[in-house]
Amino acid sequence: QVQLVESGGGLVQPGGFLRLSCSASGIIFSINAMGWYRQAPGKQRELVAVITSGGSTNYADSVKGRFTISRGNAKGAVYLQMNSLKPEDTAVYYCNVVAVAGIGTYDYWGQGTQVTVFS
């Protein structure tokens, strides 16, 4: 059974920083990409950052220059360094792993971790 576990969320003042971590277990297929998404109250889930198996990264325009996604040594480990946080970054942040096996694609999600940026 695949399990993704996020950690590192919390309360922070504007301008502060947090580092989110995601650890994975049970993934037996090759990982194609890992990413972070977020969902604010009343809004749709949106992509924050993604990193491919080749190391390419992509960021939402709203976080470029402030957030950095990176991979860990362990399979499925991914991090999100969030600097210069703004109130509009407040959301539940979800870890996502896309794995492939032959022609099949498998999409895994964590349970989410709350990030709240407040004055």
C-alpha positions as CSV (number, residue, x, y, z in Angstrom):
1,Q,0.0,0.0,0.0
2,V,1.3,3.4,-1.0
3,Q,1.5,6.1,1.6
4,L,2.6,9.7,1.3
5,V,3.1,11.7,4.5
6,E,3.6,15.4,4.6
7,S,5.1,17.4,7.4
8,G,6.4,20.9,8.1
9,G,3.2,22.9,7.9
10,G,2.3,25.4,10.5
11,L,1.6,29.1,11.4
12,V,4.0,31.8,10.2
13,Q,3.9,35.5,9.9
14,P,4.2,37.2,6.5
15,G,7.8,37.2,5.3
16,G,8.5,34.0,7.2
17,F,9.5,30.7,5.9
18,L,8.6,27.0,6.2
19,R,10.0,23.8,4.7
20,L,7.5,21.1,3.8
21,S,8.6,17.5,3.6
22,C,7.0,14.5,2.0
23,S,8.1,10.9,2.5
24,A,6.7,8.0,0.6
25,S,6.4,4.3,1.2
26,G,5.2,1.4,-0.8
27,I,5.9,2.8,-4.3
28,I,7.2,0.1,-6.5
29,F,6.9,1.7,-9.9
30,S,9.2,4.2,-11.5
31,I,8.5,7.8,-10.4
32,N,7.9,10.2,-13.3
33,A,7.4,13.3,-11.3
34,M,6.7,14.7,-7.8
35,G,5.0,17.8,-6.9
36,W,3.3,20.0,-4.4
37,Y,-0.3,21.3,-4.8
38,R,-2.3,23.5,-2.5
39,Q,-6.0,24.2,-1.9
40,A,-7.3,27.3,-0.2
41,P,-10.8,27.4,1.3
42,G,-13.4,27.9,-1.5
43,K,-10.8,27.4,-4.2
44,Q,-9.7,24.6,-6.5
45,R,-6.5,22.7,-5.9
46,E,-3.7,24.2,-7.8
47,L,-0.2,23.2,-8.8
48,V,2.5,24.9,-6.7
49,A,5.7,23.2,-8.0
50,V,6.7,20.0,-9.7
51,I,10.0,18.2,-10.3
52,T,10.5,15.5,-12.9
53,S,12.6,12.4,-12.7
54,G,15.2,14.3,-14.8
55,G,15.4,17.1,-12.4
56,S,13.4,19.7,-14.3
57,T,11.3,22.0,-12.2
58,N,8.2,24.1,-12.8
59,Y,6.5,26.6,-10.5
60,A,3.3,28.5,-10.4
61,D,3.9,32.1,-11.3
62,S,2.7,33.2,-7.8
63,V,5.5,31.4,-6.1
64,K,8.4,31.8,-8.5
65,G,11.5,33.2,-6.8
66,R,10.1,32.4,-3.3
67,F,9.6,28.6,-3.3
68,T,12.0,25.8,-4.2
69,I,11.2,22.2,-4.8
70,S,13.8,19.5,-4.4
71,R,14.1,15.8,-4.2
72,G,15.5,13.7,-1.4
73,N,17.7,10.6,-1.6
74,A,14.9,8.3,-0.6
75,K,12.4,7.2,-3.2
76,G,9.5,9.5,-3.3
77,A,11.0,12.1,-0.9
78,V,10.3,15.6,-2.0
79,Y,10.6,19.0,-0.2
80,L,9.3,22.5,-0.6
81,Q,11.2,25.4,0.8
82,M,8.9,28.3,1.1
83,N,10.4,31.7,1.7
84,S,8.9,35.2,1.9
85,L,5.5,33.7,2.7
86,K,2.4,35.8,2.0
87,P,-1.1,35.6,3.5
88,E,-2.3,34.3,0.1
89,D,-0.1,31.3,0.5
90,T,-2.4,30.1,3.2
91,A,-3.8,26.7,2.1
92,V,-3.6,23.0,2.7
93,Y,-0.5,21.7,0.8
94,Y,-0.5,18.2,-0.7
95,C,2.3,16.1,-1.9
96,N,1.8,14.3,-5.2
97,V,3.8,11.5,-6.8
98,V,3.2,10.3,-10.4
99,A,4.6,6.8,-11.0
100,V,4.6,4.8,-14.3
101,A,4.6,1.1,-15.1
102,G,4.4,0.2,-18.8
103,I,1.5,2.2,-20.2
104,G,-0.1,2.7,-16.8
105,T,0.2,5.9,-14.8
106,Y,-0.4,6.0,-11.0
107,D,-1.2,9.1,-9.1
108,Y,-0.6,9.2,-5.4
109,W,-1.5,11.9,-2.9
110,G,-0.7,12.7,0.7
111,Q,-3.2,13.7,3.3
112,G,-2.2,17.4,3.3
113,T,-0.5,19.7,5.7
114,Q,-1.9,23.1,6.7
115,V,0.1,26.3,6.1
116,T,-1.3,29.5,7.6
117,V,0.3,32.9,7.0
118,F,-1.1,35.5,9.3
119,S,-0.3,39.0,10.5
